[in-house]
Amino acid sequence: MASTRVNPTRMELTRQKKKLMSATRGHKRDELVRQFMDMIKENMRLRLKVEEGLKRANREFAVARAGMSEEVLNTALMANNKSLEIKQDYKNIMSVDIPQFCAKTEIGGRDIYSYGYAFTAGDLDDAVYSLSNVFSDMIKLAEIEKSCQLMASEIEKTRRRVNALEHVIIPQALDNIKYITMKLDENERSTQIRLMKVKDMMLEEAVEARRKEDM
């Protein structure tokens, strides 16, 4: 019962009304879900694009492997004239810090290919180029997938909070407000009755005093 939890005072009534207002404003699940659904759509678009790019690169690597010896292919792919740096930052969306990846690639020399052309097939150039083209989308896909995971976790937490608000905190606050209001009304009526009795007693005393004076 509310009577066992709160004191029926005006200060407590004000506190319970503020609590109810705060709980009512605490619903952010709908906006979170909207943002999450937008991310899911972007995630699906990027995933399909990345998968298609990787399939194309794999087909071209298979063709290149067919026209080159395994030793030459492995030697060519082991050569490297690029450096990669990935920086991570954060963006706040509905109180959720989602990651943002920034990839910076530096190429040593003027050619994007790190191997010589004397013993390699042109198909290898196409395969390396295709894989290079899909790389930026792979970074973005990793960013979006991690963001989706974080948003999904926050939605679950928010769902539990909203359930607590809707089924515990808000009903409890309403019950407390009803109880305090009823008690304050009862106290006010009791006070009015006491004042009326006091007034009647004072009038009776005044009448009695006047009667004695007239005798």
N, C-alpha and C positions, 0 to 999 in steps of 0.2 A: 504494500500500500504506500501511497505517496506520503502519508502522515509519518511513516517511519523513516523517511529519507530527508525531508526538508522541514525547515521552520516556517510557519505561516506568517511571515513578515513582508512588508512592502519592499524592503531591500532584496529579499530572496525572490519575490515576484519579478522584480526588475531583472535580476540575474537570470532567472529561468526564461524570460522573454528574449533576452539577448542570446541565450544559448540556443533557443528555438530558431531565431533569425539566422544565427551563424550556421546551424545545421542545415537549414533550408537552402542557404546559399552554397553549401559545400558540394553540390552535385556538379561534377565536371566530366562524368563518364561519357556523355553523348559527344562532346567535342573531342575527347580522347579517341573514341571509336571512329569518328569521322577522319581524324588525322591518320589513324592506323590503317583505315581502308584505303586512303590515298597512297600510303606507303606500300601496301600490299600490291596495289595495281602497278606501281612503279617497279616493285621487286619482280613481278611476273614479266613485265615488259623487258627489263634488263636481263633476267635469267634466260629468256628465250633468245635474246640477241646474243648473249655470251655463248650459249650452247651452240647456236648456229655458227658463230665465229670459230669456236673451237673445233667443231666438226669439219669446217672448211680447212682449217690449218692442219688437222690430222690427216685429211685426205691428201693435201699437198705434201706433207711430210712422207706419207706412204709412197707417193709417186717419186719423190726425191730419193727415198731409200731404195727403190727398185732400180734406179739408174746410177747408184753409187755403191761403193763397198762400205760395209759397216764401219771399218776402221777409219776411212776418210770422213764419213758422216760424223762419227763420234769426235774426231779431232776437230772438225769444223765447228761443231756445236760447243766444244769445250772452250774455244777461244772467246774472249770477252773484252770489249772495248767500251762498255757502258757501266755507269754507276747509278744506283737507284737509292733515293732517299724518300721515305714516307713519313710525313708529319701528321700528327693527330691533334685535332682541335675538337671543341664541343659546341653544340648549339642547343639552347633550351627551348623545348616545345612542351607547353602545358606541364611545367615543372619536371620534365624528363630531360636529362642531359644525353643527347644522342651524338654519336661520333661523326666527325667529318675528316676524311682522309685526303691529304694533298700529296700526290706523288711527283717527285722531281727527278728527271732522268738526264744525265749528262753523257754525251758521246765523245769518246776520245778520238780525235781525227775528224775527217770530213765525211766519212762513209758510215752509214748505219749498220753495215755488215762487218762483222769482226773477223771474217775469214777471207782467204784469198780466193780468186776465181779460177785458178789454173786447173784444179782437180775437182771442183764442185760443179754440180749441175744447176742450171737456171731454175729448176723446180724448187731447189732449196731456198733460193732467194724469195720465191713466191710464198713459201711456207713460213719463213721467218717474218716476212712483211705482214702476212695475215695474222700471225700470232701477236705481232707488235700492235696491230690495229685494235685487237680485242682487249689489250691489257688495261687501258683506261676504264673500259666498261667493267672489267673484273674488279678493279679497285672500287668503283662506284657501287657495284653489286654487293661487295663485302660490307660497305658502309650502310647500305639500305637494309641488308639482312640483319645486321647487328642492331640497327635502329628498330626494326620490326620486333626483334626479341625483347628489347628494352620496353617498347611501347606495350607489347602484350603483357609483360610482367606488371607494368604500372596499371593497365586496365584491370587485371585480376585483383591487384591490391585495392584499386578504387571500387571494384565491384563489392569487395568485402566491406569497405568503409561505407558504401552507399547502403548495403544491406543493414549494417549496424545503425546507420542514421534512420533509415525508413522503418526498421522493425524494433529498434531499442531506444535510441536517443530521442528522436522526435516524439514517439508516443509517450515516453517517460516525461519529457518536458511538458507536453500537453496535459498529461495527468497531474503533474505537479502544479501547473498554472491553474487548473480547474480546482484542485484541492485548496491551494493558497487563497484563491479568490473567494471560494465558499467560506473558508475560515474567517477571512477578513470581513466578509459581509455579515457573518454571524457575530463577530466581535463588535462590528459597528451597530448592529441592531441591539445587542446587549447593552452597549454604552448608552444608546438613545433611551432604552427602557429605564436604565438606572438614573439617567438625567431627569427623565419624566417623573420617576418616583421621588427623587430628591426635590424636584420643583413642587410636587404635590405636598410633600412633607413641609416644605418651607411655607407654602400657602396656608396649610392647616395651622402651622405654628403662628403665622401672622394673624389668621382669623381668631385663633384662641387668645392671642395677646390682645387684640382689639376688643374682644368680648370682655376680657377681664378688666380692661381699662374703662369700659362703659358701665361696669357694675358699680 
